[in-house]
């Protein structure tokens, strides 16, 4: 069984921080929380559009990550290994797959011949060092949750003052997933077992999902992973406002009941919470990402 560093690739508001909180209970893992966001938003190689212009220089400088590079992030992950501990990284696929690479098939920067078809800013030779797994959530759940983080009052904490459709992350996750499959890093004879989780399954059957996940990545599952003390998540501080639920939680247990609504009822709830314009933006973004979600969902672990 592989002892490679584990990488959970996902998109925003996929319940990934709750998933990460489960993994943080393990003493045999070194958990690394969304490290590539620093380079994506603030570094000299930044590929995110939110803080691109010169008018955002002060924000980038204040972040403390304006000099961060992708190579530096990779080096910090590997250099931060602790004796006897396996590394677990949770991050957004769109942090390392440029939005334009979704259509062009190429990432940014210089690439070697082996990377000619690599949509990612991380070289294939580095990607080969990781055991990749995936987490998705229906865009009708994830998009409204992300939108809420970009308007008052939460935007006062997050610093994200408007919604960017390019940060939904589904297309980049699909492109990345397909690339890893094509290279045999997942689902191939020599690659990792294909392991993709849908958040609905995680919320309804946390024990069964985590048991299958641990089996897939070569870890021994213990039910104690599903319980922890509230707080103690200093690594979440750099993305204030996004992780309060996970920070304040004490465990992951099956949700009481999944609320099923018609599309009309759901839209009405968005109008009530976010107004007509907000509901329109959410609906458009959710619809635009639905095909990519449904494509990825066909590969999910069945419970």
C-alpha positions as CSV (number, residue, x, y, z in Angstrom):
1,X,0.0,0.0,0.0
2,X,1.2,3.5,-0.9
3,X,2.7,5.6,1.8
4,X,2.7,8.8,-0.4
5,X,1.4,12.1,0.9
6,X,-2.4,12.2,0.7
7,X,-4.0,15.0,-1.3
8,X,-7.7,15.7,-1.0
9,X,-8.6,17.8,-4.1
10,X,-11.9,19.6,-3.9
11,X,-13.9,22.9,-4.5
12,X,-15.2,25.5,-2.1
13,X,-17.9,24.7,0.4
14,X,-17.8,21.0,-0.2
15,X,-17.7,20.1,3.6
16,X,-14.0,19.6,3.1
17,X,-12.9,21.3,6.3
18,X,-15.2,19.0,8.3
19,X,-13.5,16.1,6.4
20,X,-10.1,17.6,7.2
21,X,-11.1,18.0,10.9
22,X,-11.7,14.2,11.0
23,X,-8.2,13.6,9.6
24,X,-6.7,16.0,12.2
25,X,-7.6,13.6,15.0
26,X,-5.0,11.2,13.8
27,X,-1.6,11.4,15.4
28,X,0.1,9.6,12.5
29,X,-0.8,12.4,10.1
30,X,0.6,15.9,9.5
31,X,-2.3,17.9,8.1
32,X,-1.7,20.8,5.8
33,X,-4.6,23.2,5.3
34,X,-5.1,24.8,1.8
35,X,-1.5,25.7,1.3
36,X,-1.7,26.7,-2.4
37,X,-4.2,29.5,-1.8
38,X,-1.4,31.7,-0.7
39,X,0.4,31.5,-4.1
40,X,-2.9,31.6,-6.0
41,X,-4.2,34.8,-4.4
42,X,-1.2,36.7,-3.2
43,X,2.1,35.5,-4.7
44,X,4.1,36.8,-7.7
45,X,2.9,33.8,-9.7
46,X,-0.8,34.4,-8.7
47,X,-3.4,33.0,-11.1
48,X,-6.5,34.0,-9.2
49,X,-8.3,37.1,-10.5
50,X,-9.5,38.5,-7.1
51,X,-6.4,40.4,-6.2
52,X,-4.6,40.6,-9.6
53,X,-4.3,44.4,-10.2
54,X,-1.9,47.0,-8.8
55,X,-4.8,48.4,-6.8
56,X,-4.6,45.3,-4.7
57,X,-0.9,45.4,-3.9
58,X,-1.5,46.5,-0.3
59,X,-3.8,43.6,0.3
60,X,-1.2,41.2,-1.1
61,X,1.6,42.7,1.0
62,X,-0.6,42.7,4.1
63,X,-1.3,39.0,3.6
64,X,2.3,38.1,4.2
65,X,2.3,35.9,1.1
66,X,3.2,38.3,-1.7
67,X,6.6,36.5,-2.2
68,X,5.1,33.0,-2.0
69,X,5.7,30.7,-5.0
70,X,4.2,27.4,-6.0
71,X,7.6,25.7,-5.8
72,X,8.0,27.2,-2.3
73,X,4.7,25.8,-1.2
74,X,5.6,22.3,-2.4
75,X,8.9,22.6,-0.6
76,X,7.2,23.7,2.6
77,X,4.9,20.7,2.4
78,X,7.7,18.2,2.0
79,X,10.0,20.1,4.4
80,X,7.3,20.2,7.1
81,X,7.2,16.4,7.4
82,X,7.4,15.1,11.0
83,X,9.2,11.9,11.8
84,X,7.0,8.9,11.2
85,X,4.0,11.0,10.0
86,X,2.3,10.8,6.7
87,X,1.2,14.1,5.1
88,X,-2.4,14.9,4.4
89,X,-3.1,18.0,2.2
90,X,-6.6,19.4,1.6
91,X,-6.8,22.0,-1.1
92,X,-8.9,23.5,-3.9
93,X,-8.1,22.2,-7.4
94,X,-8.6,25.6,-8.9
95,X,-5.6,26.9,-6.9
96,X,-3.3,24.8,-9.0
97,X,-5.3,24.6,-12.3
98,X,-5.6,28.0,-14.0
99,X,-9.1,28.9,-15.0
100,X,-8.1,29.3,-18.7
101,X,-6.3,26.0,-18.6
102,X,-9.8,24.4,-18.4
103,X,-10.2,25.2,-22.1
104,X,-6.7,25.5,-23.4
105,X,-5.4,22.3,-21.7
106,X,-2.3,24.2,-20.5
107,X,-1.3,25.7,-17.2
108,X,0.9,28.8,-16.8
109,X,4.6,29.0,-16.7
110,X,7.5,27.0,-18.2
111,X,6.8,23.3,-18.7
112,X,9.0,20.3,-19.6
113,X,8.0,18.1,-22.5
114,X,6.3,15.6,-20.2
115,X,4.1,18.5,-19.1
116,X,2.9,19.6,-22.5
117,X,-0.6,18.4,-21.7
118,X,-0.5,19.3,-18.0
119,X,-3.3,21.8,-17.1
120,X,-1.8,22.2,-13.7
121,X,1.0,24.6,-12.5
122,X,2.6,21.8,-10.6
123,X,4.9,19.5,-12.7
124,X,3.9,15.9,-13.3
125,X,7.1,14.8,-11.6
126,X,5.8,16.4,-8.4
127,X,2.2,15.2,-8.7
128,X,3.5,11.7,-8.9
129,X,4.6,12.0,-5.2
130,X,0.9,12.3,-4.0
131,X,-2.0,9.9,-3.5
132,X,-4.9,11.9,-4.9
133,X,-8.5,11.7,-3.6
134,X,-11.5,13.9,-4.3
135,X,-14.5,15.4,-2.6
136,X,-17.5,17.0,-4.3
137,X,-20.8,18.6,-3.3
138,X,-23.9,19.4,-5.4
139,X,-23.5,23.0,-6.7
140,X,-27.0,23.9,-5.4
141,X,-25.6,23.3,-1.9
142,X,-22.0,24.6,-2.4
143,X,-22.6,27.8,-4.5
144,X,-25.2,29.4,-2.1
145,X,-22.8,28.6,0.8
146,X,-19.9,30.3,-1.0
147,X,-22.0,33.2,-2.1
148,X,-22.9,33.8,1.6
149,X,-19.2,34.2,2.4
150,X,-18.9,37.0,-0.1
151,X,-21.6,39.3,1.2
152,X,-22.1,41.0,4.6
153,X,-21.9,40.1,7.3
154,X,-19.5,37.2,6.6
155,X,-17.6,39.2,4.0
156,X,-16.3,41.4,6.8
157,X,-14.4,38.4,8.1
158,X,-13.5,36.7,4.9
159,X,-12.4,39.8,3.1
160,X,-14.1,38.5,-0.1
161,X,-16.4,41.4,-1.0
162,X,-18.0,40.0,-4.1
163,X,-18.8,36.6,-5.7
164,X,-16.6,35.3,-8.5
165,X,-18.0,32.5,-10.6
166,X,-14.4,31.5,-11.5
167,X,-13.9,30.4,-7.9
168,X,-16.7,27.8,-8.0
169,X,-14.0,25.2,-8.8
170,X,-15.9,22.4,-10.5
171,X,-14.5,22.7,-14.0
172,X,-10.9,22.8,-12.7
173,X,-11.5,19.8,-10.5
174,X,-12.9,17.8,-13.4
175,X,-9.9,18.9,-15.7
176,X,-7.5,17.9,-12.9
177,X,-9.3,14.6,-12.3
178,X,-9.2,13.7,-16.0
179,X,-5.6,14.5,-16.3
180,X,-4.6,12.3,-13.3
181,X,-6.6,9.5,-14.8
182,X,-5.0,9.9,-18.2
183,X,-1.6,9.8,-16.6
184,X,-2.4,6.7,-14.6
185,X,-2.0,8.4,-11.2
186,X,-5.5,7.4,-10.2
187,X,-7.5,4.5,-11.4
188,X,-4.6,3.0,-13.5
189,X,-2.7,-0.2,-13.0
190,X,0.2,1.6,-11.2
191,X,-1.8,4.5,-9.8
192,X,-3.9,5.0,-6.7
193,X,-7.3,3.5,-6.3
194,X,-9.9,5.9,-7.6
195,X,-11.4,7.5,-4.5
196,X,-14.1,10.2,-4.9
197,X,-16.6,11.1,-2.2
198,X,-19.9,13.0,-2.5
199,X,-20.6,15.3,0.5
200,X,-24.2,14.0,0.8
201,X,-22.8,10.6,1.5
202,X,-20.3,12.0,4.0
203,X,-23.1,13.9,5.8
204,X,-25.5,11.0,5.9
205,X,-23.0,8.1,6.5
206,X,-19.8,9.6,8.0
207,X,-18.6,6.4,9.6
208,X,-19.0,4.3,6.5
209,X,-17.5,6.9,4.2
210,X,-14.5,7.5,6.4
211,X,-14.0,3.8,6.8
212,X,-13.9,3.4,3.0
213,X,-11.7,6.4,2.6
214,X,-9.1,5.2,5.1
215,X,-9.1,1.8,3.5
216,X,-8.5,3.4,0.1
217,X,-5.5,5.4,1.2
218,X,-4.0,2.8,3.5
219,X,-4.9,4.0,6.9
220,X,-6.6,2.1,9.8
221,X,-10.0,3.5,10.6
222,X,-11.1,4.1,14.1
223,X,-14.5,5.5,15.2
224,X,-12.7,7.9,17.5
225,X,-11.7,9.9,14.4
226,X,-15.3,11.2,14.3
227,X,-15.1,13.0,17.7
228,X,-12.9,15.9,18.9
229,X,-12.7,18.8,21.2
230,X,-14.1,22.1,20.0
231,X,-11.6,24.7,18.7
232,X,-7.9,24.0,18.5
233,X,-7.7,24.7,14.7
234,X,-5.1,27.5,14.4
235,X,-4.3,26.4,10.8
236,X,-7.8,27.6,9.8
237,X,-7.1,31.2,10.9
238,X,-5.8,32.5,7.6
239,X,-9.2,31.9,6.0
240,X,-11.3,33.6,8.6
241,X,-15.1,33.4,8.2
242,X,-15.0,30.3,6.0
243,X,-14.5,27.6,8.7
244,X,-16.5,28.6,11.8
245,X,-18.8,25.6,11.6
246,X,-15.8,23.2,11.6
247,X,-14.0,25.1,14.3
248,X,-17.1,25.1,16.6
249,X,-17.9,21.5,16.0
250,X,-17.2,18.5,18.3
251,X,-17.6,15.7,15.8
252,X,-19.1,14.4,12.6
253,X,-22.3,12.5,13.0
254,X,-25.1,11.6,10.6
255,X,-27.3,14.6,9.9
256,X,-30.8,14.3,11.3
257,X,-32.6,14.6,8.0
258,X,-31.8,15.7,4.5
259,X,-34.1,18.5,3.4
260,X,-35.5,17.8,0.0
261,X,-36.8,20.9,-1.9
262,X,-38.1,21.4,-5.4
263,X,-36.1,23.7,-7.6
264,X,-38.8,26.4,-7.2
265,X,-38.7,26.1,-3.4
266,X,-34.9,26.3,-3.4
267,X,-34.9,29.4,-5.6
268,X,-37.5,31.0,-3.3
269,X,-35.2,30.3,-0.3
270,X,-32.3,32.0,-2.1
271,X,-34.5,35.1,-2.8
272,X,-35.5,35.3,0.8
273,X,-31.9,35.1,2.0
274,X,-30.0,37.0,-0.7
275,X,-32.6,39.0,-2.7
276,X,-33.6,38.6,-6.4
277,X,-30.1,39.5,-7.7
278,X,-28.3,37.2,-5.4
279,X,-30.7,34.3,-6.2
280,X,-30.2,35.0,-9.9
281,X,-26.4,34.9,-9.5
282,X,-26.5,31.7,-7.5
283,X,-28.8,29.9,-9.9
284,X,-26.7,30.8,-12.9
285,X,-23.5,29.6,-11.3
286,X,-25.1,26.4,-10.0
287,X,-26.4,25.6,-13.4
288,X,-23.1,26.3,-15.1
289,X,-21.3,23.8,-12.8
290,X,-23.9,21.1,-12.7
291,X,-22.6,19.1,-15.7
292,X,-19.1,18.9,-14.2
293,X,-20.5,17.9,-10.9
294,X,-22.6,15.1,-12.4
295,X,-19.7,13.9,-14.5
296,X,-17.5,13.6,-11.4
297,X,-20.3,12.0,-9.3
298,X,-20.4,9.0,-11.6
299,X,-17.0,8.0,-10.1
300,X,-18.0,8.4,-6.4
301,X,-17.6,5.7,-3.8
302,X,-20.9,3.9,-3.3
303,X,-22.2,3.4,0.3
